[in-house]
Amino acid sequence: MTRKFSLLAASALTSLLGVGPAFAQDAATVAFLMPDQASTRYEEHDFPGFKEAMGELCPDCTVIYQNANADVSLQQQQFNSVIAQGAKVIVLDPVDSAAAAALVEIAHSQDVKVIAYDRPIPDVPADYYVSFDNKGIGEAIAQSLVDHLHDTGVPAGSGVLQINGSPTDAAAGLIRDGIDVALDGSDYKTLAEYDTPDWAPPKAQEWTAGQITRFGAEIKGIVAANDGTAGGAIAAMKAAGVDPLPPVTGNDATIAALQLIIAGDQYNTISKPSEIVARAAAEVTTGFLKGETPEAKTTLYDTPAELFVPAVVTRENIKAEIFDKGIQAAGEVCTGEYAAPCQELGIVQ
């Protein structure tokens, strides 16, 4: 394994919800339905983390994985299909948070439990919700940028761009709300704001290119809601010959973003190893299979929930937060042109 997180954190999480590494009494079918492929996290980390945890907690359980590729209708078909296949618990990261309300109602009508994953379902309470604190993420990345602008002498009243996530994603709305808290309380103004359809990096890149034409050197920073949209913004600025690049935020700590941070092209990201939430979802799943009532650490949209606290990563702490903790391997990140800047930061294979 190139990632060591699940082994490092397993012992810390086995007490979650009072569900230890005991097996569900009967074999069962569970489903893990993810929303899109715009981010690599679902294929590379979320599902592998969930599958590994389920293998420990319920080795006789059957796990069905589907990805809707940002298609609401496809996700509904997948949802109906896994119920027909006998799924007793469905872990759902919805393409469209509003449309997912009907899916929860369908599941409940057939005594199927739904765990909202990463993205909440505001209109109809799911049986549980597991995620990182999305509003906290938005506030953290934006406040980190604001502090950096102050520290580097960017004058009060200077402008930043705000690139939000998908307008159909309730988690994106929470991230946006957190960003607003930090920016509204700062000395800087928002020049323009954009909701990125399906979190698609090309859309973020296209929009940023237009803002460069519109505002030019007035852009002193960009608050992007995830690493994909950040990468799109950075690509637009490089294509336009912007030099030096203004600081750009991110979220997810993808390999591409870590490389951009090491190279100095992206300012920050959020370290939130998906295995944390995936294991939590597996613990709640096996609890439901045993007929247990999961403990609510908090509530969100009238849904019992567990929200984990992430860490902001910049070039200054990337070695400690990502590599020293075994969240990512230097051999996967410090390749090609990134080998030299990795060595500068003391990141070695």
N, C-alpha and C positions, 0 to 999 in steps of 0.2 A: 504493500500500500504506500502511495506517496503521501497520503494524509494520515496523521496519527491521532487526529482529534478524538475520534470515537472511542479509541482505547483510553486516552487520557481522561476523558470526561465521563466514561461509563459509570465509574464508582460514585461520582458526584451526583449523577442523575438517577441512580437506581431507587432513591427514596422518593422521587417525584410522584406525587399523588398517592403515596402509600403503596405503589405497585413495584415490587422488587422483581428480580430475575426468575420468577416462577412462571410455569407454563399455564396457558389457558387450559381449562379442563377438557374441552373438546376441540377437535380440528374445525376450523371455520374459514370462510372466504372473506377477505377484506380487499378494499380497492384504494388506490392512491392515484388521484386524478389531478394532473397539473395543467396549467393554463396555456403555456406558450413555449416556443423555442427561441425567442429573441434573446433570452438569457441562457447561458450554458449551464446554469446552476442546477436546474431540475434533472438533467440527464447525468451530470457529473457528480452531484453531491446529495441533493434532496432524496431522490429515489434510492440510490445506493445506501444512504444512511438509514432510511426507513426499512429497506429490505434486510439490512444487516441486523438492525435492532429487533425486527420481527422474527428473524431466524433464531435469535437468542431467547426471546420471550415466548414464542409460540412456534416451534419448529415444524409442527404439523399443519400450520395455517397455510392457506393458499393466498398469495399476494398478486393482485392484478394491477398492472401499471398502464396508464393511458395518458397521452399528452394531446390537448385539443388544438395546439398550434394556432392560438388566438381566434378560434372559430366557436362562437357561442352555440350554434346549432350542433356542431360536432360534439361539443362537451355534453350537451343534453342527450345526444344519442349514446355517448359513452356511459353517462350516468344511468340511463335506462338499461343499458346492456349489462352493466355489472350487477344491478339489482336482479335482472333476469338470471344471471349466473349464480345467484345466491349470496351476494355480499351482505354481511351483517353489519359492517361498519364501513363507511366511505370517508376517506380523508380527501377533502375537496379544496383546491385552490382555484377559485372561480375566474373564468375569463371576464365575466360581467357580474359584479357583485349584486346588482339589482335583480338580474335575471336568475341568479342562483337561489333567490327566495323560493321560487316555484319548485326547484329541485329539492330543497329541504322539506317542503310540504309533501312532495311525492314520497320521499324516503320515510317520513314519519307516518304516513298513511299505511306503510308496509312494515312498520316496526324496525326500520333500519336507522342506525345512529349515524349522524353526520358530524365530523370534526372539521370545522373551518380552519384552513391552514394558510398562514401568511397573510392572506387577504380576508378581511371580515365580511360577514353577510349581514348588513344592517337591518333589513326589513323583516326578516323572520329569524328568530334565534336558532342557531345550530345547537347541538348538544354540548359542544365545547369549542374553544378557539385557542390555538397555539400559534405564537408568532414572536418575533422580536417587536419591541415597542416602536411602531412606525412613526408616530408623532415625535417621539424622542429622537429617532434617527434624523428626521428632517431638521429639527432644532439643532442637533449636535453638528451636522455637517455645515449648516449655514452659520452657526455661531463660530465654528472653527475658522471659516472663511473671513467673517467679520473681524475676528481677533487678528488674523494674519494681515488683513488690509491695514488695520491700525498699526500693527507692529512694523510694517514696511513703509509707513508714512503716507499711505494713500489718503488724500484730503477728504474731510467730511463733505458730504453732498455729492460725491462721485457715484457713478452708476454701475449697476450689475444687471445681468440677465438671469432670469429664473426659468429653468426647464423642468417642468413637472412630468409625472408619469401619465399613464393612460387614464382618460376621463371615465372609463367604465370600471376602474379598479378602486375600491374603497380604501385599500391600503395606500395607494398613491395620493388619495385625498388627505389621509392622515399625515403622510410625509409632507405634502404641500402646507398643511396647517402648521406643522412644526417649523418649516422654513419661514413661513410668514411671521411666526412669533419672533424669530431671531432677526429677520430683516426689518420688520416694523419697529423693533426696539433699537435699531442701530442708527448710525449717522449717515447711512448710505441709502440711495434711492434705487428702486427697481425700474429699469428703463423699459423693459417689456417682459411678458410672461407667456409661456406656451405649455399647453397640455399635449403630450406626445401620444398620438394614437398607437395603441398596442405596445407602448414602450419602444417603438421601432427606432433604432439608431439612425437609419437613413433619413427619417422624418426630422429628428433632432438636428441632424447635420444640415438639411435643407433649410430649416427655419433659422439656424444660427448664421448661415451664409447670408440670408436676407438681412439679419440684424447687423452684421458687420458692414454691409453696404449702407445701412441706415444710420448707424451710430459711430462706426469706426473706432477711433482711439478713446471715445467716451466709455467704452466697456472696460471696466477695471477688474471684473471678476464674473464668474458664471457659477450659479448654484444649480447643478444638475442632480436630479433625484436618484439616479443610479449610474453604474459604470458604463452601461451601454449608451445612454444619452450623453454622458460625459465624453465618451470616445467619439461620438458623432460631432459634438461641439468642437473638440480638439482637431478633428480632421478638417472641419470647415475653416478653422482659423489657420491651420497650416496651408491649406489650399489657397487661402487669400493672402498668404505671406505675412501674417501677423507675427511680429517678433519684437520683443519677447512675448510669449503667451501670457495672458492674465491667468490667475489661479482658477482652477476648475474643481468643483467638488464631485464626489461620486458616492457609491453605495453598493456593496456586495463583495468587494475584494476579489474580483475575478482576476485570473492570471494576466489578462491584457491590461487591466487597470493597475495591478501591482507593477508591471513593467513600465507603464507610463509614469507612475509615481517615482520609481527608481531613476528613470531618465530625467525627471524634473518637468514633465509635460502636464501631469495631473497633480493637483495639490493634495487632495485627501480622498479617502474612501471609508467604508464602514466594514470592520471585521465582524461578521456574524456567521460563523460556520454553520451551514445549513444542517449539518448533522445534529446540532443542538435541538433544533425544532423538530427534525425528523424523528429523533429518538423520543422526544416528548410525545409526539403524535402516536408513536408505537406503544408507549407506556399507557396512554389514555385508551388506545384501541384495545389492548389486552385487558385493561380494567373493565371496559364495557362488555367484552366477551365473557368475563367472569360474573357479570351482573353487578359490578361495583359502581358506586357513584363517585366520579373523580372529584377531587378537592379543587375548589375554585380559589386561585390565588388572588384574582381580581375579577371584575366583570367589564365587558365592553359590548354595547348594543344588547343589553339584557342577556348576554351569553357568558357562562362561566369561562374563565380564561386564565392562561399562563403567558405572561409577556416577559421575554428575556431582554437584558440590557446589553447592547453592543458596545464596541470600542471604536473610536475614531483613529484612523491610521494616516500618518503623514510620512514624508521621507525621514523625518527625525526619529520616529519610533517603529518604522516598518520592520526592522530586524527583530526587535524585542517582541512585537505583537504578532507577527506572522511566522517568522522563521524559527526563532528561539522556542516558541510554543508548539512547533510542529504542525501548524495549521496548513502550511504550504511548504513544499520542498524546493530548495534552491535549484536543484537540477532541472525543475520544470519551468522556473521563472528566469533564471540567470543564463539565458541562452543567447547566442549571436551577439548582437550589438549591446545587449544588456549585461553581458559578462563583466565588462570593465566598470560600469557604475555600481554593480553589485559588490565588486571587490573594494571600491571606494568606501562603501557602507559597512564593510566587514562581513558581508553575506557570502559565504563560501560553501561549496558542495562538500 
